[in-house]
Amino acid sequence: MISGLFLSGIIVWLAGALACLALWRKPANARLVACGAGLAGSLLDLAGSSAALFNSSPAVIGLPFGNPIFTWTIRIDPLSAYFNVTLAVLAAAVSLYSFGYLREMEGRRNLGAFGFFYNLLLMSLALVFTASNVFFFLVAWEVMALSAFCLVSFEHEKQEARSAGVLFLVMSHAGTGLLLIAFLMLASVGDTLEFSSFHLLASAMSPVWQGAVFLLFLFGFGVKAGIVPVHIWLPDAHPVAPSNVSALMSGIVIKTGIYGMARVFFDFYGSPPIWMGTVVLALGVVSALLGVLYALMEHDLKRLLAWHSIENIGIILMGFGAALMFRALGQPSLAALALIAGLYHTFNHATFKGLLFLGAGSVVQSTHTRNMEKMGGLIRLMPVTAICFLVGSVAIAGLPPLNGFVSEWLTYQALLAGFGTTQSLTRLMFPIAGSLLALTAALAATCFVKAFAIPFLALPRSEQASDAKEASPTMLAGMAVLAVGCVALGLGATWLVRVFDPITQQTLGVNASSAMIQARGVALSPGTLHGGTISTIGMALLFVLAGAAFALPLVLRWRRRSTKGPSWDCGLPGLTADNEYTATAFSKPLRLIFSALYRPHREIQAEYEVSPYYPSAIRFESEIEPTFEKHLYEPLRQWIMAAARRMRAIQAGSINAYLAYIFITLILLLLFGVRP
Amino acid sequence: MMERILESLAQLILLLALAPLVTGVIRTLKARLQTRRGPGIFQPYRDFYKLFRKGMVIPETASWIFAAAPWVVFFSTIMAGLMIPMVAADAPLGLFGGVLAVIYLLGLGRFFLALAGLDTGGSFGGLGSSREMTISSMAEPAMMLAIFTVAIGAGSTGLTEIAGAAIGQTWRFLAPAQMFAFAALALVLIAETGRIPVDNPSTHLELTMIHEAMILEYSGPYLALVEWAASIKQLVLMTLLINCFWPFGLQPTWFGFGALIGIGWLVAKLLFLSCAIVLIETVNAKMRLFRVPELLAVAFTLGSLALVSTFLF
């Protein structure tokens, strides 16, 4: 049943991909097939994997055409099922949205190719989450990376799309290289390539190997997840892709890195040394904080969202890091709480970030710019998009009663409980991480005041913005699905935590949900002794009741007494869009406070004829320094180029020399192979 | 269940009624300290009464966000107020959230108010929103460190448990960790409620405004709602501070004659804290905006010291 549904989902995606190739020359049909297959496959996958969520014995599906080295075996255990549910929900909404979104591209771009890569990406994602051995996993991983690359550089006539795509491809492959080494190290210890026999295997290695394998996995998967400092491809690649692809990239493709870490850290490792958890927690804090700080300075709506993906990956890793530390400290139930916080945030981020990227896609499609400073007043022209974007903004800012609040609250609780688990200085990590999480969350709220208010509120700042039109019904439906998801994941917290029981049972050997659900399912508790509770459903109910009982009648009464008038604005007559606060101005205080990080640079040139006090034109330029690119990657690039220049000497173009190289390599391999 | 509803109603009435009074008392005390007569402690009630009967002007540029924000602020502040222990250690809505929920509910209100500030299209609304969000972001880590210290002491983020733990040890606030945490939270309170030296609630110059600039375009009943919510928020944060650290007179439950004693103690403690605030406001000048992060860095350092000193005692 589970296998049947899951397999048919895979087959539908594959068939959709091939059909799109066949419909290369019929864009209208290609669009319908691409989105239809995407949607159908997602729904089948959703049905199959949600049934597998509570299945303690994993569903194993062997595909034919195996070969002697490895088999094409799919294994759906609760962790795989959870990530598949996340994938399916997001992919269904995105596919629905794409019906309308791709219509504009009809005739202008090759929708057959788009549909091929789109469905291939969805299929490979499902396989990455379920592949049961190293080779199959890496094959799916590569197919995913390549199809994502093709989708990112889909608008390849733009220089920025090409270079972002290449950067993504290079970094992605560097990460895959690290993964390959790590998997081979594991395989050499266990003499197997099956994930099921890797269970707890990593902890059987010597401490040095354990550490090396851990770091290789952390950075190998970290590249895909976008953790600092291997994040630089992410803010370039996500914005240049078509917006439906951006939603998938930020919503689920980077989560494959998170899935990999969850699999390795909690399935392959038994009880890792405490420094591993400390490293993950610290990287999480740094990623979260730097992600949001750079997002604040961004005025390209989609780049801003991409930076927030780095922030949210950081928050997820804070949960994972705390879970690893608790495991090392012998606190399995706290580890379960922290792991749940991280996994919960993974799903939440997929819904709200998917929603925000889809909203941004509608805005960009209708205003033809990604620059927030050229938008404004869209709430009147695109009311439904505005509401959806607002829901996403409140959710990502972690405000109650939506889903971002629940997972951040669980993360706080895990960090808070950590302080009592050890007497060593390590315990100071927990509250400091907690307070930096508070800073991150508050800065995220600031950033989303900007990201919602500048494009949607006040007056349009450009002609394109005043001519904007509401998105088509299917696009709105796609966004509405995810908006409802944000609300449901927030209000249904006590219902959702049950889902994690099989996962924590499998990885940590404890069931957390019974202690976490309190007051007959009304309130969520961290499950620690005194814990404290929240009830998002209770808060929402009170808001609705109060609104219906007081706000509504009073608003109707006061409406009769209210008049419309111009904004007072200190008495200046004739308010125009020039009076509005810009996104640059909004983030100016933070740019000055954190100037040590940003190193802002600005240039103002005023042109005047008579007196400098009456300028005829002012040119303003402001930029911040990309620290990582300048101080880490630029030296690295130069070093690689220099090394390559030197290595050019051995590549002389003489076939005799090449034959000699092959011969020497062969001898070395033989020597290595037959060593005692 | 019934008891909970009655408790909630009692605390709701107390919140709504007491908040303008606290604002009025602070204003009058401040006036007296500056050898002015001042408007009398009941002036905020008269202001609200007047504003609620007036008509209002909605800016042409504003959308429904402008109309929704006052309600969101008002309701979320009240909900936060019902989650804190005021008279009894048992917070009426304690099940719905603890201290983290209180902070995030206040954050929800601020989020919408900042949106409304930008919604009007004027320069000053945006200026206020930008500054308000910046300052509150900077205040957050210090606040969280102090709260972590308190919560670690009580073993919970539930305010009922925190207040309950404080009741047992009346003089615990003299412990170094508690005193550092108290100082950090007091600084955050000043920043969050928009008081001198961070913001001047009675300024008339738009360029120096923070909170007032954000709500510049509000008038009539909406202005009353926003102002009322601001005074409730001030009451909530003050009560949070005094009941977490000075649990004197905190009753076990809301019922019986004890409630009156509890209210008496609450008013006495609030009066004391108001005097302290008035003193700080009078002897300090307003800071430049870019000096405020330094003040909040002091709060953060105090919070860190509080944490470290939990090791010692």
Interface residues (C-beta under 8 A of the other chain):
Chain A: G377 I379 R380 V394 A397 G398 L399 P400 F405 W409 Y412 Q413 L416 F419 G420 L428 P431 I432 G434 S435 L436 L437 A438 L439 A441 A442 L443 A445 T446 F448 V449 F452 A453 I454 F456 L457 A458 L459 Q518 A519 V522 A523 L529 H530 G531 G532 T533 I534 S535 G538 M539 L542 F543 A546 G547 A551 L554 V555 W558 R561 S562 T563 K564 G565 P566 S567 W568 D569 C570 L575 A577 N579 E580 Y581 A585 F586 S587 K588 P589 L590 L592 I593
Chain B: K54 G55 M56 V57 I58 P59 E60 T61 A62 S63 W64 I65 A67 W71 F75 S76 I78 M79 L93 G94 L95 F96 G97 G98 V99 L100 A101 Y104 L105 G107 L108 R110 F111 A114 L115 L118 D119 T120 G121 G122 S123 F124 G125 G126 L127 S129 S130 R131 M133 T134 S136 S137 M138 A139 E140 P141 A142 M143 M144 L145 F148 T149 A151 I152 A154 G155 S156 T157 G158 E161 E206 L216 E217 G220 P221 Y222 L289 F290 P293 F300 G303 S304 L307 V308
